[in-house]
Amino acid sequence: MKTWICCISFCCLLCGLYAQELKYTNSNNAWDPDSLGNHRVLVAFAGEGNIAKVVIPWRRRDKNPADKKVIVQDARSGKAIVNVTTKNIASASGEVYFEPVSGKGEYYVYYMPYKNEGRANYPKGVYLPSAETASANWRSAIPYDMQANAVATEMQSINAFNSNYPMEVAATEKETNDLVQKNKSKAFIVFPEDRSLPVRMNTSLPYRWIQKGPADRFSGKADRGEYYSFQLALFAIKNIENITVNFSNLKNSKGNTIAAKNISCLNTSGVRYDGKSFNLHPAVAKGNIQSLWCLVNIPPSAAAGKYKGRAIINSKGNPPVAVSLEIEVSGNILEDGGISNPALQTRLHWLNSAMAQENAVIAPYIPLKVNKRSIDLLGRRIYIGDNGFPLQILSFFTKEMTGYTTNPSRIFTGPVQFNATKQGASNAMAWKDKGLQFVKKEPGTVSWQAESYNADLKKEVTATMEFDGFVMYTVKLTAVNDISLKNIAMVLPFTKDASKYMMGLGQKGGYRPGSFSWKWDVAHKNQDGTWIGNVNMGLQYSLRDEKYTRPLNTNFYLQKPLLLPASWGNDNKGGINITEEGNSVNVKNYSGERFMKKGDSLFFNFTLLITPFHPVNTDFQWQTRFYHKYDPIDKVKAAGASVINIHHANAINPWINYPFIEWKKMKAYIDEAHDKGLKVKIYNTVRELSNRAYETFPMRSLGHEIYSPGQGGGYSWLQEHLGDDYIAAWFVPGIKDAAIINSGMSRWHNYYVEGMNWLVNNVGIDGIYLDDVAFDRITMKRVKRVLTQSDHPGIIDLHSANQFNERDGYNNSANLYLEHFPYINRLWFGEYFDYENNGPDFFLTEVSGIPFGLMGEMLEKGGNPWRGMVYGMTNRMPYDGNNPGGIWKLWDSFGMTGARMIGYWSDNCPVTTSNINVLATVYQKDRSALVSIASWDSTDTKITLNIDWKKLGIDAAKARIIAPDISNFQKAGTFNATDTIPVEKGKGWLLEISEQ
């Protein structure tokens, strides 16, 4: 079946041919594109003999068309024709000669066949090279000057999504040159274009524009209340720079006005992801095209009628160019601003949204409280010195991490030191402090500043603390005189108790080494800081300067790595040393020797993140059971799950990170789930974006703001419609969803927040599933605010494959994403996490989430259920391996809700074992307890239990110990308190202790 798209008349003579009329259609997937390509030409042969010649005016946009293979297929039999050869293959047209094996009739010419190489989800679309398949005898009989005896009748794409019509049907070189000659006195010419036809090519003119010609007028139709958009496309006759666009008021004949303030240009101004306004001044190289997307917010109160005004396009050194605007506003009112029809680019204004930017406190956090020089926040307190740096940090979390204590734990042995040492000196220079000044005291944000100086240096400190425990420091160091420095260093003096564990700087999560040395290597390693702490207290810090930008992550770090901070890195002279000195563990962040001229400034910026964030919510862990698959809701409910995670690549959420196309199907599914008592979350994150996004080409017009620069390649659609300068990301073969890597922090995050808000209010999602995270904490807070509005649950779970590998820059997933943990409800770590060959210190710090106030789940090979339960973790349905259903049933029969979790890491744990490699965690209730036992011993072993009956709250004389039968976990059994219990290597038990 063929679907008409349109037709276009090519009135040029090609090789003496008569004019042709070519139709553009799509085939509704009539052939296999992975062997024949996405495009073909339908050719009618009405001649005689065994040689057919067709001249195809295909107007291609792809580079080097002569290098690509041409396949001719007999329409009648469907078989490929062997005797095929080509001549004069170019972008404008090409000659194809073939043997018409079935005589008169229709033949197909496939002109961009490709094959997919590489991994299925990261394919490399390789176009088949031009190859001679015809026999020498047949070729020798071709009179190449013969008249064409076949006619190209249709240009056909595999489907409408792959079509090139009309914006990628390219003008010929001659047509373009003729246009340039007619306008050679101008710097650029303007092609106003409708929003329904986004400009797709940067270096080739659409033939549509040759037919229309440039214009100084745009007209369009819109509704009241609509966020209307249109394009002013510039074609540069010369190099043009510093482009700006100004708009007049729009007025109708009755004097009604749409104010100029309601009109903007996406390419010249906007709002950053952090809420700050900015201006852009794009440039266009000679011969290139720049589409300027203009947005008009038409008030619902606007009277119907034709509104007229002007857009003035300015550029450096050129006279302004005026374009008349006429927008006919109907009497119809769009209550949603047209948001429900994103194909008409009605959501582009989301890119400039400041939604949820105000730093309002998010539950369960509490407002910050300043008392003289201390700041209180949930479970923690920080004291600030006269120099602006921390004097002390206290944690009020219990060792079990289930509540608070009035007897806090200290993180530091003394104040944080910032030292500068002159060349030749043995001691650091003394500072004179001007004093501490708080400049902002708000519930969500507290800011302060301080200044210190000596004879040669001035140090200006500004810092901002947020309600979750994040502190951003800006430290500006300025030379008052020329000075040679031996070193500039910041020392964090941890207590030994607060530095038991470490994660980051190339160290897997686990026990902190006694001494440690690290050097910068940003080209290969995504490392600029570490987490050091214990279960109930700790600190993550990162070293930065004023030019810090977030790198790419998750397979793509090496394509956009960290920038070496000029201050801390100092041409790789800087580094970090950790040493134990008496009762203190000193973490020395040094920058090495350097010379500073008078007036030179360096920024020794850094961040602090005080952990934990809140107590673990054990009841949420027991009651919230994820089912990670799009399945019938009754099946999910029967499995015992309570929350469904809808991944992408399925019927209701097909396109990765763009859940707006099949939203009606998604809503119907969610409504049914809610009716049956289940919640539904969806896969939606930022890192890569489906090529199905309606805004793909408007966002490509923003250069590298939204999409990261790269070498291109990947799936054929990307190569054929984006051309180059992008990074191909995840690909789903079954539905051919091809994603593109986002550039990092950009206005797409504003769209993302608005999209979440829309999904909550219009589709009813109960949260999101994050598959790694490519945005910062500002965006995370905004997302959490919109997800939890009006008492919506706003559940967020984070999955990550282990990032500790070469392509990810050897960072730890937990360390990489720690800034997001205050807003996460569950961790799922993940592929490539080794649950068998790592010790309990690794489980505790890098997998469980407990030192940060979270709990987690396992994934790789189904996890280790015995070790997992020591941390309250299972794996997730319906993944193969260790089905958690049996453990879930035990949770219900024992009554885990309300039980007190007392982990092996706490001195208060009432049960231990006789083997230090076999650990026990207790889930305590009134007169009963569930004891989770797991072995990290290297062999099968036997243990006895050491039970503090008083702590356990059970009368030893009345106690009984049973091992309930749990499918794929353990067989039923009964033990006495003094029995020797066998424990298999890598396994364990769940034992119920209760009074008879």
C-alpha angles and dihedrals in degrees: 000000000000125000119207116234101170144294134246131193118230104200097182127109111237116195090336094308124145118254115282134208111215125196123212113215141152126232101216091239097310096159142029106272094189090070104025103030132239099285139054141167122230109223127193115208117196100158136100133253133029100295122080122185124193128176109209118202092200100155094211126196097199121104123249098007091176089066094061126088122250118214121194119200130193105238092207098054100020090228125134116249116233100200100073130133135164139212136188094010109182139147093267098046146333141205118236123189120192142159109256094218095180095043121229115013143067128333132179125227114199108195107177107041115168142174129217116238130179127031119352093240094041103038126179108218104214117190113223111250122242109272135178110236101161121102118254092239093054093046092049090060095057116109097206091197091060120125116258111265097183130060131214105230106171140022104213131190126200088248140342093270090061095046120123094203124149110343096043098045095108130221115237122253090251093051091050093047091049090052092049091050092052090053102032093125091062129080091219142346128224129232110189109208137188121252091241091066108053115196107254106174125068100186105028129062118231111244085231088072092051088056095045099035126209118307142197094210137070126189129182145157127241142164130241112272092021127138094224125190138187139168135246103194116198122206109198114226086176133012108287128193142183096027118191132172126209126187133207125216114278114233134184128212092270093055096256112148140211102200121237088235086069091061125074142159117238091207097054106037140017151134120276123229088260093055098258119133119233141176130225128202106196123200128207124206119226111280094018132113128230120188114209109204111211121199125204121191102204109199117233086233093058113122117239116260146085113306119200133193143122143265115211115205114201129186134175114284096356133102115258118264118218124208118192114228126207120176119179108211115203127213091249117106121215105208092194096044090248092295091137089065104055092161085079091058092250092145098057090103087065086076088070097044122133093190116156093001096132107101095236116166114264122212133288088028123090131219116279114255123205119204112178101298099347130087121204123206135161106315095339144077131197128197119207125209130217089264092058095249126115117276093187142344121210130197122207095186118118120242089249089057091224099106148345138288132205090222104075128204121233120232097191134045090208143344124315108260128216108191135183120191125195123226109271094018124114097201133053119257116264119244130214112214122214091200142259122290126186109214100178131031111178131146092254102029138038120183132186140174137202138177130209131178147173134183094290109022141046120203120198116189126192122172138177125199124197130206095258095057102267116138124188116200126196110191115184115192116192128186112233089188136012105284139179111213129200092197148338114208143168117211123201107196106205125188113240091243091054093049103049092120136037136191128182140030089085094313121120113229110279144082115353112247117243091243130011139181128192137177132196119265106159094163090069108014132060091211128128102136147358146226117243121179153091131265095277101029137030149128135231118198136179129197117225145151134215092280097057116141126177111257125222117265141187104058094337107070094110091057093058110015131175119289111241106245108240091219106044096026097044095182089316093305090116129082147136130270124188119197136166111234115177109301092345133084103208118205105196117195106192135179103194132225123334144151121241122195120217108280095021115135132199128188114223094184123170141168130225126201114189114212145243102041100197138336118287113268100224095173090057088053094053096041101040111071117175125218108195106202142071100253135143109291095234090056091051093049092049089055090061097249124139103191127047119209111206109205121196126266096059136104097274099035106025104150120067113250092348106091096165105092103065094029095130091060089046092051093051090052093047092047090054091047092051091049088055095046100258131121126224129211127182137216107252126142143137124256102081133019132210118252085231091075108121090220096055096113098038087054092046086057087066092068112222097344096100103015124048120241115250150139096282118218124117125108117014096248091060093050094046099046106024096037101198145324100079139093116245112224138176117354129193109207097198095059097018095236107169118192130203125212117252117229098237125256108022146128089281085081089062089054089047092055092047089048091053090050090051092048092051094049101036106028102026101231114178095210144312139274111224116206097197119320130252099177132076134247093272091064092041091057091048091050092049091051094054093042092053098041117130092010095301109158095239095195114186124187122183125213124190134172111221107284093195096108141093099268091049095047097250097282126147116245092228093047092045094052101032093113088064097048094089088069101037122100100193139012125217109190106195158166115027094017105133109221093173106051102037126083130242091263088063092047092049099047106030105028114023100056090213097123087059100044097264139107128215152196136228130239118166108100090342093300127253105291095195095051091038094058091057083070096035092256132138129168123258133262136276095018116117120249118051108019106212093206093101093052091046089055090051090051088056097044093046092042101236093181106101094015116136114237113218109180127207088249091069123086086219095064105124096206128057132158135236091247118070089210093057110073132195132204121189128215101198130202133163105300094342138072140185112219119201114203125187133174129223091170116129093234141026107286146175126236142184124213123245104207127186096204094189092055089043091053094226130120104242091210092059098037126120127186121208134173106216118218109260121180113246090359114065144337121243118272145155127226140183120227091252097045123120108241121205115227121191120221110276093004139085146167145273107218127187114212116190142146115265 
